[in-house]
């Protein structure tokens, strides 16, 4: 989950008002920076190229991603990727003969705000599909609202394994998919990384929500299967994301002197717990194993430096879903042209999520979520002509041909549970606090 510009840390536990941003997707620079003027109903949607908000005639989609809150340092970059896709689609003819309109809502990394935002998108804005959310707990809150209103929800980063089983049980009725692989795979990759580094014992320290607990359980299973021992398996260390103090949890995770601590955290609260462990003298001789939830420079900066002047996290290792799709090079070039910065993690996953919504609507020849959901797998799997360019894909669909979209994040071969399989980048923190990708690791075969 990933990436760089960060807001001031919000106070935990307070009720935040929903900050809904409606983006006018015209010139991209403006689209990513300015919200469209609100109406009495709380916002309007605009197609790309429009100088002022207009009512949507064609496909209307939303994004439900964190611009603020515990995952803002990651989510802000995903927010920027969605209007890039909408602008691209509208420049090549839109969907079903009309421009695509976008409404963007900040879910604040908060399930209550996410549910409120999803309600607005589904019931007031009448969107057919939504890119979101990032936090698994927010997607959990949003999904019943999406399903009830027949809105397709495609997440670029909600990786909890819980969604897989619930999708198989029919709970989501086909309205759910994701472009990032479930943590079943990432937990296996992290366990494999630990064993490759001869880390034979590890404890777990996780945020107490769907993401943290789901990852923890899969890591324990994978690490045990590879011959490792989880020292706190019987009494796992989980912290409340809204807790005002974390000293006890920080100390507990290092009890028994494990060789590694698998820490599944969010950036804001995670920085507090890592810093507390350091200040208590608990973490200096233990290897941190981190995940996508804290893959951001903001997280490392908030943890800070130690008495030796080096980053407290120097030498930490982590995994993050990598982008390795056939259209990655083209997307990277576009991203760097528009955003004026290097490509960041999960931006490609957000682009692909929005692209699949557009392609599914064109394949269905309908702008309704009910019609789109039945085309998600059709446009992302064989048979069909492989396409890496969303505009070419739309053109082939207009001609009545089948396609197999190959995304920027990966092949995005969505399965019956809405899942995809991915590869993982291995990253570390340098002594000066900079993030560096040092390799790749695949999920361990069970």
C-alpha positions in Angstrom: 0.0 0.0 0.0 2.4 3.1 -0.8 3.5 6.6 -1.1 4.9 9.8 -0.5 3.3 13.2 0.1 1.8 13.2 3.5 -0.7 15.3 5.5 -0.4 16.3 9.1 -1.2 13.3 11.3 -4.8 13.4 12.4 -5.8 13.0 16.0 -6.8 9.4 16.6 -10.2 8.6 17.9 -12.0 11.8 16.9 -14.9 11.8 14.6 -13.9 13.4 11.3 -16.3 15.0 8.9 -16.4 13.5 5.5 -14.2 15.6 3.1 -15.6 14.7 -0.3 -13.6 16.0 -3.2 -15.2 16.1 -6.6 -12.7 16.3 -9.3 -13.2 18.0 -12.7 -11.2 15.9 -15.0 -10.0 18.3 -17.7 -6.3 19.2 -17.9 -4.7 16.6 -15.6 -2.7 19.0 -13.5 -5.9 20.8 -12.6 -7.8 17.6 -12.2 -5.4 16.3 -9.5 -5.3 19.6 -7.5 -8.6 21.3 -7.5 -12.1 20.2 -6.4 -15.1 21.0 -8.5 -17.4 23.6 -7.0 -20.0 21.8 -4.7 -23.7 21.9 -5.4 -26.4 21.8 -2.9 -26.2 18.0 -3.1 -22.5 17.9 -2.0 -20.8 17.7 -5.4 -21.0 17.2 -9.1 -19.2 15.0 -11.6 -17.4 16.3 -14.7 -16.2 14.5 -17.8 -12.6 15.1 -19.0 -12.3 18.2 -21.2 -15.2 20.0 -19.6 -14.5 23.5 -18.3 -17.3 23.4 -15.7 -19.2 20.7 -13.9 -22.0 19.1 -15.9 -24.4 16.3 -15.3 -23.1 12.9 -16.3 -24.8 11.4 -19.4 -22.6 8.4 -19.8 -20.6 6.1 -17.5 -20.2 7.6 -14.0 -17.6 6.2 -11.7 -16.2 7.2 -8.3 -13.1 6.8 -6.3 -13.1 6.0 -2.5 -9.5 6.4 -1.4 -7.6 7.9 1.5 -6.4 11.4 1.0 -6.2 11.8 4.8 -5.9 9.5 7.8 -3.5 6.7 8.6 -2.9 5.6 5.0 -2.8 9.1 3.4 0.9 8.8 2.5 0.0 5.9 0.3 -3.5 6.8 -0.8 -2.9 10.2 -2.1 -0.9 8.9 -5.1 -3.6 6.4 -6.0 -6.1 9.3 -6.0 -4.0 10.9 -8.7 -4.0 7.9 -10.9 -7.7 7.6 -11.4 -8.4 10.9 -13.2 -5.4 10.2 -15.4 -7.2 7.1 -16.6 -10.5 8.9 -17.1 -8.8 11.7 -19.0 -7.1 9.1 -21.3 -10.4 7.3 -21.9 -12.2 10.5 -22.7 -9.5 11.6 -25.1 -10.1 8.5 -27.2 -13.9 8.6 -27.4 -15.1 7.8 -23.9 -17.3 4.8 -23.1 -20.5 3.9 -24.9 -20.3 7.1 -26.9 -20.1 9.5 -24.0 -17.4 10.9 -21.7 -16.8 9.2 -18.4 -17.5 11.3 -15.3 -15.6 10.9 -12.0 -16.5 11.7 -8.4 -13.7 11.4 -5.9 -14.3 10.9 -2.2 -11.8 10.9 0.7 -12.5 7.9 2.9 -10.1 9.2 5.6 -8.8 5.7 6.2 -11.8 5.3 8.4 -14.6 2.7 8.0 -17.4 5.1 9.1 -16.2 7.8 6.7 -15.8 5.2 4.0 -19.4 3.9 4.5 -20.7 7.5 4.4 -18.7 8.1 1.2 -19.9 4.9 -0.4 -23.5 5.8 0.4 -23.0 9.2 -1.2 -21.4 7.7 -4.3 -24.0 5.0 -4.7 -27.2 6.6 -3.6 -26.7 10.3 -4.4 -24.2 10.4 -7.2 -25.6 7.1 -8.8 -22.2 5.8 -9.9 -21.9 2.4 -11.6 -18.5 1.6 -10.3 -15.9 2.7 -7.7 -12.2 2.4 -7.4 -11.7 1.7 -3.7 -11.0 1.4 -1.1 -7.4 0.9 0.0 -7.8 0.0 3.7 -9.4 -3.5 4.0 -11.5 -2.2 6.9 -12.9 0.6 4.8 -13.7 -1.8 1.9 -15.4 -4.1 4.4 -17.7 -1.2 5.5 -18.3 0.0 1.9 -19.0 -3.4 0.3 -22.6 -4.0 1.6 -23.6 -0.6 0.4 -22.1 -1.2 -3.0 -23.7 -4.6 -3.4 -27.1 -3.4 -2.2 -27.0 -0.6 -4.8 -25.5 -2.8 -7.6 -22.3 -0.8 -7.8 -19.0 -2.5 -8.8 -16.2 -2.0 -6.3 -12.7 -2.7 -7.5 -10.0 -2.1 -4.9 -6.4 -1.3 -5.9 -5.1 -2.3 -2.4 -7.5 -4.0 0.0 -5.5 -7.2 0.5 -7.2 -9.0 3.4 -7.7 -12.7 2.7 -11.2 -12.4 4.2 -12.6 -11.1 0.9 -11.6 -14.2 -1.0 -13.7 -16.6 1.1 -16.6 -14.2 1.4 -16.6 -13.8 -2.4 -16.5 -17.6 -2.8 -19.5 -17.8 -0.5 -21.4 -15.5 -2.8 -21.6 -12.6 -0.4 -20.6 -10.0 -3.0 -22.7 -11.3 -5.9 -19.9 -10.5 -8.3 -19.7 -6.8 -7.5 -16.2 -7.1 -5.9 -12.7 -7.4 -7.4 -9.2 -6.2 -6.7 -6.1 -5.5 -8.7 -3.7 -6.1 -5.8 -3.2 -9.8 -4.8 -4.6 -10.9 -1.4 -2.3 -11.1 1.6 -2.4 -14.9 1.4 0.3 -14.4 -1.2 2.2 -11.5 0.4 2.3 -13.3 3.7 3.9 -16.3 2.0 6.4 -14.0 0.3 7.3 -12.4 3.5 7.7 -15.7 5.2 9.9 -16.9 2.4 12.0 -13.8 2.6 12.5 -14.4 6.4 13.7 -18.0 5.9 16.0 -17.0 3.0 17.6 -14.6 5.5 18.1 -17.4 8.1 15.6 -15.8 10.5 14.3 -18.9 12.2 12.2 -17.2 14.9 9.8 -14.3 14.5 7.0 -12.6 16.5 4.1 -10.8 15.0 3.0 -7.2 15.7 -0.1 -6.1 13.7 -2.8 -3.5 13.5 -6.0 -5.0 14.9 -8.2 -4.8 11.8 -9.0 -7.0 8.8 -5.7 -6.2 7.1 -3.4 -6.8 10.1 -5.1 -9.9 11.6 -5.7 -11.5 8.2 -2.0 -11.0 7.2 -0.8 -12.3 10.6 -2.7 -15.6 10.3 -1.4 -16.2 6.8 2.2 -15.4 7.8 2.1 -17.7 10.8 0.8 -20.5 8.6 3.4 -19.9 5.9 6.3 -19.4 8.3 5.5 -22.6 10.2 5.3 -24.5 6.9 8.8 -23.3 6.1 10.3 -24.4 9.4 10.2 -21.1 11.2 8.8 -20.6 14.7 6.4 -17.7 15.6 7.2 -17.0 19.3 4.0 -15.3 20.2 1.6 -17.5 18.1 -0.5 -18.3 21.2 -0.7 -14.7 22.2 -0.3 -12.4 19.2 0.4 -8.8 19.6 -2.3 -6.6 18.1 -2.7 -2.9 18.6 -5.8 -0.7 18.4 -5.4 1.8 15.5 -7.2 4.4 17.7 -5.2 3.8 20.9 -3.7 6.8 22.5 -0.7 4.8 23.8 1.2 1.8 22.3 4.1 1.3 24.7 2.8 -2.0 26.0 2.3 -3.5 22.6 5.7 -2.3 21.4 7.4 -4.1 24.3 5.3 -7.2 24.0 6.3 -7.9 20.4 10.0 -8.2 21.3 9.4 -10.4 24.3 11.5 -13.6 24.1 14.1 -12.0 21.8 12.8 -13.2 18.4 15.3 -12.8 15.5 12.6 -10.9 13.6 9.4 -9.0 14.1 6.8 -9.2 11.3 5.1 -5.9 11.7 1.9 -5.3 9.8 1.2 -1.6 10.4 -0.3 1.6 9.0 2.1 4.5 8.5 0.9 7.0 11.1 0.2 4.6 14.0 2.9 2.3 12.9 5.5 5.0 13.3 4.5 5.5 16.9 4.8 1.9 17.8 8.2 1.4 16.1 9.6 4.5 17.7 8.3 3.4 21.1 10.1 0.0 20.7 13.3 1.8 19.9 13.0 4.2 22.8 12.4 1.2 25.2 15.6 -0.4 23.9 13.7 -3.4 22.5 14.3 -3.3 18.8 18.0 -2.7 18.3 19.1 -6.3 17.7 15.9 -7.5 15.9 15.2 -7.6 12.2 12.0 -5.7 11.2 10.0 -7.4 8.5 7.5 -4.8 7.1 4.7 -4.8 4.5 3.0 -2.7 2.0 1.0 -0.7 4.6 4.1 1.3 5.5 5.9 1.4 2.2 6.3 5.2 2.2 9.0 7.7 2.9 6.6 9.5 5.2 6.5 6.5 7.5 10.3 6.3 7.7 10.6 10.0 8.3 8.0 9.9 11.1 9.9 7.1 12.9 13.0 9.3 12.7 16.6 8.8 13.5 18.4 7.2 16.4 21.2 8.5 18.6 23.8 7.5 16.0 22.2 9.8 13.4 20.9 6.9 11.3 17.3 6.0 10.6 15.8 3.9 13.4 14.6 1.6 10.6 17.9 1.2 8.9 18.2 -2.3 7.6 14.5 -3.1 7.8 13.2 -5.4 5.1 9.8 -5.3 3.6 7.5 -6.6 0.8 5.1 -4.7 -1.4 3.1 -5.8 -4.4 5.2 -5.0 -7.5 4.0 -3.6 -10.8 5.2 -5.8 -13.6 2.4 -5.6 -16.2 2.9 -5.4 -20.0 1.6 -1.8 -20.0 3.8 -0.7 -17.1 6.4 1.1 -19.3 3.7 3.2 -21.1 2.0 4.0 -17.8 5.3 4.9 -16.1 6.0 7.4 -18.9 2.6 9.0 -18.7 2.8 9.1 -14.9 6.2 10.9 -14.9 5.0 13.3 -17.6 1.8 14.2 -15.6 2.9 13.9 -12.0 6.5 15.2 -12.4 7.7 12.5 -10.0 8.9 8.8 -10.1 6.2 6.1 -10.2 5.0 5.1 -6.8 3.6 1.8 -5.5 -0.1 1.2 -6.1 -0.6 3.9 -8.6 -0.6 1.3 -11.4 -3.1 -0.8 -9.4 -5.5 2.2 -9.2 -5.1 2.9 -12.9 -5.9 -0.7 -13.8 -8.9 -0.7 -11.5 -10.4 2.3 -13.3 -9.5 0.9 -16.7 -11.3 -2.4 -15.9 -14.5 -0.4 -15.0 -14.4 1.4 -18.3 -13.7 -1.7 -20.3 -16.4 -3.7 -18.6 -19.0 -1.0 -19.3 -18.0 -0.9 -23.0 -18.1 -4.7 -23.2 -21.6 -4.7 -21.6 -22.7 -1.8 -23.8 -24.3 -0.5 -20.6 -23.3 2.0 -18.0 -25.0 0.1 -15.1 -23.1 -1.7 -12.4 -25.4 -4.7 -12.8 -24.3 -5.2 -16.4 -20.7 -4.3 -15.8 -20.1 -6.9 -13.1 -20.7 -9.8 -15.5 -17.9 -8.5 -17.8 -15.1 -8.0 -15.3 -13.5 -11.5 -16.0 -14.4 -11.4 -19.7 -12.3 -8.3 -20.4 -9.3 -9.4 -18.2 -8.9 -13.1 -19.1 -8.3 -15.2 -22.2 -9.7 -15.8 -24.7 -9.6 -12.5 -26.4 -7.0 -10.3 -28.1 -4.3 -9.2 -25.6 -4.3 -5.4 -25.3 -2.1 -3.2 -23.1 -3.6 0.1 -24.3 -7.0 0.9 -22.8 -8.0 2.9 -25.8 -7.2 0.0 -28.2 -9.2 -2.2 -25.9 -12.2 0.1 -26.0 -12.0 0.3 -29.8 -12.0 -3.5 -30.2 -14.9 -3.8 -27.8 -16.8 -1.2 -29.9 -16.2 -3.5 -32.9 -17.7 -6.4 -31.0 -14.4 -8.2 -30.4 -13.2 -9.9 -27.3 -10.2 -8.6 -25.4 -7.8 -9.7 -22.6 -6.6 -6.6 -20.9 -2.9 -6.7 -19.7 -2.5 -4.0 -17.1 0.3 -1.9 -15.8 0.2 -3.6 -12.4 0.2 -7.1 -13.9 -1.9 -9.4 -16.1 -4.9 -8.7 -13.8 -6.5 -12.0 -14.6 -9.4 -11.7 -12.2 -10.7 -15.0 -10.9 -14.1 -16.1 -9.7 -13.4 -14.6 -6.2 -12.3 -11.3 -7.7 -8.6 -12.0 -7.0 -5.4 -11.6 -9.0 -2.0 -13.1 -8.4 1.0 -10.8 -8.3 4.8 -10.6 -7.6 6.4 -8.8 -4.7 9.2 -6.3 -4.6 11.6 -6.5 -1.6 12.5 -3.1 -0.1 14.8 -1.9 2.6 15.6 1.3 4.5 19.1 2.7 4.0 21.0 4.3 6.9 20.0 7.8 5.7 16.4 6.7 5.8 15.8 6.4 2.1 13.7 3.6 0.7 15.4 1.2 -1.8 14.1 -1.7 -3.8 16.6 -4.5 -3.6 15.0 -7.5 -5.3 11.8 -9.6 -5.8 10.3 -12.5 -3.9 7.5 -14.8 -5.0 5.0 -16.4 -2.7 6.2 -19.6 -1.0 4.5 -22.7 -2.5 2.5 -24.5 0.2 
